[in-house]
Amino acid sequence: MSAKKATKSAPVQAAVLKALIRGLAILPLSWAQSLGALVGWLLWQIPNRLRRTTQSNLDLCLPELTDDERRRLAKTSLIASGKTVAEVGAVWFWRTEKLLDCIEGVEGEDHLLRSLEAKRGALVLVPHLGNWEILSRYLQVKIQVMALYRPPRIAEMDAFIRQARERHGAELVPADRSGMRRIVEALTAGEGVGILPDQEPLKQHGVFAPFFGTPALTMTLVSRLARRYGAAPLFGYCERTAKGRFRFHFQPAPDGLNSEDLEFATTQLNRGVEQCVRRCPEQYTWSYRRFRTRPLGETQEGQ
């Protein structure tokens, strides 16, 4: 399970956000992306926590790059994150047919189809790479999809977000015991479960495993589900290829995700995320505080 968020009431802020999201849905996708790119560029220009975390993560994870290369990558990553946020209107409110018309191809779809044909339930592992919510819409066409859900920080956004994500067929379940029961039911019935594998879990639901060579608190949920229920894990992500255009990628998970050795299993899980990220690192959300929780006795600057 992922770390809990503290919620607060902010009706005015929620009203503004809802209006903004609905407004973005009216725009052509390329226009929305241009606005998002501007926001990302401003995040790069103005000192802020997202910029600091992005630079810190890149220094930790990609030391083989030069300082200039990491700075350029940090800038493009923040711009890509801005685009991801600006695309939310289309993702939540466009018709599925209209949204999927923006997809120019699917790489590795045979891996997904084999996983679904196995009737053991599919664990689709979707890192914070490209636009993961567009991939969710695509999966909903193929199979009944379920995903863990955490309430947003603003209480008044909860129902709005749930309705937007569920209106196309996805089922959101809470990240608690009741949600876990529903996930088990879904896997037993051969349905699909979407999981963001690079989210930091609660400490009791994770172990430290290397992520780009640095210990990161990593969820054990995937390995437990794969081992106990025979679910077939695979990785998927949605790459932004041009203005208003995307490509889906699916690839097998590394061997060992179902190992009883949780340290090995989580190392393999992180390895799968790394393989995806290295294919288009400029679209990864490096601003996420992936190394916030540290092993006992260790501190991490910049997180």
Secondary structure as UniProt FT lines:
FT   HELIX           11..26
FT   HELIX           29..45
FT   HELIX           49..61
FT   TURN            63..64
FT   HELIX           67..86
FT   HELIX           88..93
FT   HELIX           96..100
FT   TURN            101..102
FT   STRAND          103..107
FT   HELIX           109..117
FT   TURN            118..119
FT   STRAND          122..125
FT   STRAND          129..130
FT   HELIX           132..142
FT   STRAND          145..149
FT   HELIX           155..157
FT   HELIX           158..166
FT   TURN            167..169
FT   STRAND          171..174
FT   HELIX           177..188
FT   TURN            189..190
FT   STRAND          192..195
FT   TURN            197..198
FT   HELIX           203..205
FT   STRAND          206..211
FT   TURN            212..213
FT   STRAND          214..219
FT   HELIX           221..229
FT   STRAND          232..242
FT   TURN            243..244
FT   STRAND          245..252
FT   TURN            255..258
FT   HELIX           262..277
FT   TURN            278..279
FT   HELIX           281..283
FT   TURN            286..287
FT   TURN            290..291
FT   TURN            296..297
FT   TURN            301..302
//
